[in-house]
Amino acid sequence: MTTTHLTVQPNASAASALRPLVFDLGVPLGSYYLLRKLGVDPGPRAAGPNPLTLRERDVLSVAADGATIAQRLYLSESTVRNYLSSAIGKTGSRNRIEAVQAARANGWL
């Protein structure tokens, strides 16, 4: 059995203290969602298979350009909102900017 010691710096957030457990030590991905439910932000998900659909990637790509997404992709505003909401959830982000950054960092865009 391997014992892991976690050193927590003074004034460190709970998320920064738990992040090594979630990612570096291979805690199951479900734990990521558990931490989110507990109000701890574990940071972006580890890179892996692309969870985004083709249309979600299109919407995020256009969002990254700062363009009017609905007009550029010929979609209704509510459809764009649904795609963005889904992409934000799948990337574990709080908004479209963070979703774009997370998708790029993981090589999904």
GULOKOL-32407 format. One record per residue: y, z, x of N, C-alpha, C in turn; residue number from 1. Coordinates in steps of 0.02 Angstrom, whole numbers. Atoms other than C-alpha are relative to their C-alpha. Example, Ala and Ser with C-alpha at 12.3 -4.5 7.8 and 13.67 -1.06 7.14 Angstrom:
<pts>
PT     n_c2     n_c3     n_c1    ca_c2    ca_c3    ca_c1     c_c2     c_c3     c_c1   num
PT      -59        0       45     -225      390      615       60        0       45     1
PT      -59       -3      -42      -53      357      684       55       37      -39     2
</pts>
This chain:
<pts>
PT     n_c2     n_c3     n_c1    ca_c2    ca_c3    ca_c1     c_c2     c_c3     c_c1   num
PT      -59        0       42        0        0        0       62        0       45     1
PT      -62        5      -38      171      -47       66       54       41      -33     2
PT      -55      -41       25      314       74       48       65      -33       21     3
PT      -65       30      -14      489        4       36       53       52      -10     4
PT      -56      -46        5      642      107       71       62      -39      -16     5
PT      -61       33       22      802       60      -13       59       42       21     6
PT      -59      -35      -23      963      108       73       58      -22      -44     7
PT      -56       16       44     1110      119      -46       64       26       33     8
PT      -63      -18      -30     1284      118       25       42       39      -51     9
PT      -45      -35       47     1414      237      -48       42      -51      -39    10
PT      -39       43       45     1506      156     -194      -34      -66      -16    11
PT       36       61       16     1372       21     -209      -16        0      -75    12
PT       17        4       71     1342      -42     -384      -75        3      -10    13
PT       72       -2       15     1175      -21     -469      -31      -68       11    14
PT       26       68       -8     1154     -210     -466      -13      -15       74    15
PT       10       15      -71     1178     -221     -278      -57       42       29    16
PT       56      -42      -23     1055      -78     -253      -67      -27      -23    17
PT       63       24       28      923     -157     -365      -17      -72       18    18
PT       10       71      -15      946     -338     -312      -57      -12       50    19
PT       56       12      -46      827     -323     -161      -68       11      -33    20
PT       63      -11       34      692     -253     -273      -19      -58      -45    21
PT       13       54       47      710     -393     -398      -17      -65       36    22
PT        9       65      -32      720     -538     -276      -41        3       64    23
PT       33       -1      -65      665     -493     -100      -71       24       -2    24
PT       67      -29        3      512     -393     -148      -44      -34      -53    25
PT       40       38       46      454     -513     -282      -17       37      -64    26
PT       11      -31       65      471     -402     -435       -5      -57      -51    27
PT        9       56       48      411     -513     -580       66      -19      -33    28
PT      -61       26       29      544     -623     -657       19       35      -65    29
PT      -14      -36       62      528     -529     -821       44       61       12    30
PT      -41      -58      -18      608     -382     -731       74      -19        1    31
PT      -69       25        1      765     -488     -714       29        9      -70    32
PT      -23       -5       69      780     -493     -903        5       73      -22    33
PT       -2      -72       15      741     -307     -916       65       30       28    34
PT      -61      -26      -30      883     -268     -796       61      -22      -40    35
PT      -57       25       40     1001     -378     -899        6       41      -65    36
PT       -1      -39       62      951     -284    -1057       26       71       12    37
PT      -23      -67      -17      987     -120     -969       73        1       22    38
PT      -70        4      -18     1161     -181     -927       13       -6       74    39
PT       -7        9      -72     1129     -210     -742        1      -75       14    40
PT       -4       71      -17     1184     -379     -675      -36      -11       66    41
PT       37       10      -62     1051     -429     -548       23      -60       40    42
PT      -22       60      -35     1147     -584     -496      -37      -61      -25    43
PT       33       61       24     1089     -764     -515      -75        2       13    44
PT       72        3       -8      905     -801     -535      -18      -36       64    45
PT       23       32      -61      806     -851     -384      -15      -74      -15    46
PT       13       71        7      786    -1037     -355      -74      -10      -18    47
PT       68       15       21      631    -1112     -432        2      -64      -40    48
PT       -1       59       42      584    -1245     -556       63       -2      -43    49
PT      -62        9       39      734    -1315     -648      -13       16      -73    50
PT       10      -18       70      743    -1228     -818       45      -39      -47    51
PT      -49       35       41      884    -1340     -879      -26      -67      -24    52
PT       18       66       26      855    -1489     -992       48      -52       29    53
PT      -43       54      -25      929    -1657     -945       69        4      -32    54
PT      -64       -3       35     1065    -1637    -1077       41       61       22    55
PT      -35      -59      -26     1108    -1461    -1017       30      -14       68    56
PT      -27       19      -66     1128    -1530     -841       59      -47       -8    57
PT      -56       45       12     1239    -1669     -908       63       39      -20    58
PT      -57      -39       24     1350    -1544     -998       29       42       56    59
PT      -25      -40      -56     1362    -1430     -846       35      -43       52    60
PT      -31       46      -49     1402    -1578     -733       70      -19      -22    61
PT      -66       19       27     1545    -1632     -845       46       61        0    62
PT      -40      -61        0     1603    -1451     -861       26       14       70    63
PT      -21      -11      -69     1611    -1442     -671       59      -44       18    64
PT      -55       45      -13     1730    -1590     -671       64       21      -36    65
PT      -57      -23       38     1846    -1499     -790       20      -48      -56    66
PT      -15       50       52     1837    -1642     -915      -13       29      -69    67
PT       15      -18       69     1834    -1629    -1104      -71      -24      -13    68
PT       71       15        2     1647    -1621    -1123      -19      -40      -62    69
PT       20       32       63     1630    -1671    -1306       20      -74       -1    70
PT      -23       69        1     1734    -1829    -1289      -36      -42       52    71
PT       30       38      -54     1658    -1881    -1124      -74      -16      -13    72
PT       72       10       13     1477    -1862    -1182      -14      -24      -71    73
PT        7       23       69     1509    -1918    -1361      -43       49      -41    74
PT       34      -53       37     1448    -1752    -1432       51       39      -40    75
PT      -46      -44       37     1522    -1635    -1561       13       63       42    76
PT      -17      -61      -37     1607    -1478    -1497      -52       54      -10    77
PT       51      -51       13     1476    -1368    -1580      -65      -15       39    78
PT       59       18      -39     1336    -1465    -1494       10       19       74    79
PT      -16      -18      -69     1422    -1442    -1326       -4       76        8    80
PT        3      -73       -3     1442    -1256    -1363      -72       24        2    81
PT       71      -20        0     1255    -1243    -1400      -33      -15       68    82
PT       29       16      -65     1207    -1333    -1239       26       47       54    83
PT      -29      -46      -50     1326    -1226    -1136      -29       70       -8    84
PT       28      -66       12     1262    -1067    -1217      -71        5       27    85
PT       69        1      -24     1083    -1115    -1178       -2       -1       77    86
PT       -2        4      -73     1125    -1161     -997       24       66       31    87
PT      -25      -64      -25     1223    -1000     -973      -55       53       -3    88
PT       56      -47        6     1074     -900    -1036      -54      -13       51    89
PT       53       18      -46      950     -993     -928       18       14       73    90
PT      -21      -14      -68     1053     -968     -771       19       73       11    91
PT      -17      -70       -6     1088     -785     -808       74       11       15    92
PT      -72       -2      -13     1275     -817     -804       38       30      -58    93
PT      -42      -27       53     1420     -747     -903       45      -53      -31    94
PT      -44       53       26     1518     -909     -926      -19      -67       31    95
PT       18       67      -23     1515    -1096     -893       13      -10       74    96
PT      -14        8      -72     1593    -1082     -720      -56       31       41    97
PT       55      -31      -36     1460     -960     -662      -65      -39       -9    98
PT       61       40       12     1325    -1069     -742       -1      -61       46    99
PT       -5       58      -45     1386    -1221     -643      -15       23       72   100
PT       11      -25      -68     1391    -1118     -483      -73       18       13   101
PT       70      -19       -7     1216    -1048     -512      -45      -61        2   102
PT       41       60        1     1144    -1218     -554        7      -39       65   103
PT      -10       34      -64     1221    -1294     -398      -35       38       57   104
PT       30      -41      -53     1163    -1149     -288      -76       -7        0   105
PT       72        6        5      985    -1172     -352      -24      -72        5   106
PT       20       69       -7      988    -1360     -331      -18      -33      -66   107
PT       16       27       65      977    -1393     -518       50      -53      -23   108
PT      -51       51       17     1134    -1502     -525        8      -46       58   109
</pts>
